């Protein structure tokens, strides 16, 4: 399954070894995110380090491991869909047009997010962590 990953899911995986990391490192999913996500995460580096109770070096190592699991999409790849995505998200959350544009440009299956406002658009199916964990459980029970 090919999914856009919301910035908050990456940050949650950086802060705590939890279900977010389990989903992120599961081979059932291919994750994509706009380049802008990395800039956003970098802005919160010190907050993440403090909340995670890790050193800067530990953060860098973990960040690299996580980013290797995600396809970072540059603006050129999503540019053909950016205007349309902007119109779709205009009255919902204009900053999230980047995620919708990635999903549209690459014809992805959905977006992994806990942000309820993504359910206000019908272009990219929002999938919560709980839903992805259920898919992982089904795969483990029926590996065929």
C-alpha positions in Angstrom: 0.0 0.0 0.0 1.4 3.4 -1.0 0.6 6.2 1.4 1.5 9.8 2.0 2.7 10.2 5.6 1.7 13.2 7.6 4.5 15.1 9.4 3.0 14.4 12.8 3.3 10.7 12.3 7.0 11.1 11.6 7.5 13.3 14.7 5.6 10.8 16.8 7.9 8.1 15.6 10.9 10.2 16.5 9.7 10.9 20.0 8.6 7.5 21.1 9.3 3.9 20.1 5.6 3.1 19.7 3.0 1.9 17.3 4.0 4.7 14.9 7.4 3.2 14.5 5.9 -0.3 14.1 3.8 1.0 11.2 6.6 3.0 9.7 9.0 0.1 9.6 6.4 -2.4 8.3 7.1 -3.6 4.8 3.4 -3.6 3.9 3.6 0.1 3.3 5.5 2.5 1.1 5.5 6.0 2.5 5.8 9.3 0.6 6.1 12.9 1.9 6.7 16.3 0.4 10.2 17.8 0.8 8.6 20.5 3.0 8.0 17.9 5.7 11.8 17.7 6.4 12.0 21.4 6.8 9.1 21.3 9.3 10.7 18.5 11.3 14.0 20.3 11.4 12.3 23.3 13.0 11.2 21.1 15.9 14.4 19.2 16.4 15.2 20.5 19.8 11.6 20.0 21.0 11.7 16.4 19.7 15.1 15.7 21.4 13.7 17.1 24.7 10.5 15.1 24.6 12.2 11.9 23.5 14.9 12.3 26.1 17.7 11.5 23.6 20.9 13.2 22.6 21.4 15.1 19.4 23.5 12.2 18.0 20.8 9.7 18.9 18.2 11.9 17.2 20.3 12.1 14.0 20.7 8.4 13.9 17.0 7.8 14.4 16.0 10.5 11.9 18.2 8.9 9.3 16.7 5.5 9.9 13.2 6.8 9.6 13.9 9.0 6.5 15.3 5.9 4.8 11.8 4.4 5.0 10.2 7.4 3.3 10.3 8.6 -0.3 10.8 12.4 -0.1 9.0 14.0 -3.0 10.4 17.2 -4.5 8.2 20.0 -5.6 8.7 19.3 -9.3 7.0 15.9 -9.0 3.9 17.3 -7.3 3.8 20.7 -9.2 1.2 19.5 -11.7 -1.3 18.8 -8.9 -0.3 21.6 -6.5 -2.9 24.1 -7.7 -5.7 21.6 -7.6 -4.7 20.4 -4.2 -4.6 24.0 -3.0 -8.2 24.5 -4.1 -9.3 21.3 -2.4 -7.6 22.3 0.9 -8.3 26.0 0.7 -11.2 25.9 3.3 -9.9 23.0 5.3 -6.2 23.6 5.9 -4.2 25.3 3.1 -0.8 24.2 4.6 -1.8 20.6 3.9 -2.1 21.0 0.2 1.4 19.6 -0.1 0.3 16.2 1.2 -2.8 16.1 -1.1 -0.6 17.1 -4.1 1.9 14.3 -3.4 -1.0 11.8 -3.2 -2.6 13.0 -6.4 0.6 13.3 -8.4 1.8 9.8 -7.5 -1.7 8.2 -7.4 -1.3 7.0 -3.9 -3.7 4.9 -1.9 -4.2 7.3 1.0 -2.6 9.3 3.7 -1.5 8.1 7.1 -2.7 10.7 9.5 -4.5 11.3 12.8 -5.7 14.8 11.7 -9.4 14.6 11.4 -9.6 17.5 8.9 -8.3 15.2 6.2 -11.7 13.5 6.2 -13.2 16.7 4.9 -11.7 16.0 1.5 -12.5 13.0 -0.7 -9.4 12.9 -2.9 -7.0 11.1 -0.6 -8.3 8.5 1.9 -7.2 9.2 5.4 -6.0 6.2 7.4 -5.4 6.3 11.1 -2.7 4.4 12.9 -5.3 2.0 14.3 -6.4 1.1 10.7 -2.9 0.4 9.6 -2.2 -1.7 12.7 -5.3 -3.8 11.8 -3.9 -4.4 8.3 -0.5 -5.5 9.8 -2.3 -7.9 12.2 -4.3 -9.4 9.3 -1.1 -9.9 7.3 0.6 -11.6 10.3 -2.4 -13.9 10.8 -2.7 -14.7 7.1 0.8 -14.3 5.6 -0.3 -15.6 2.1 
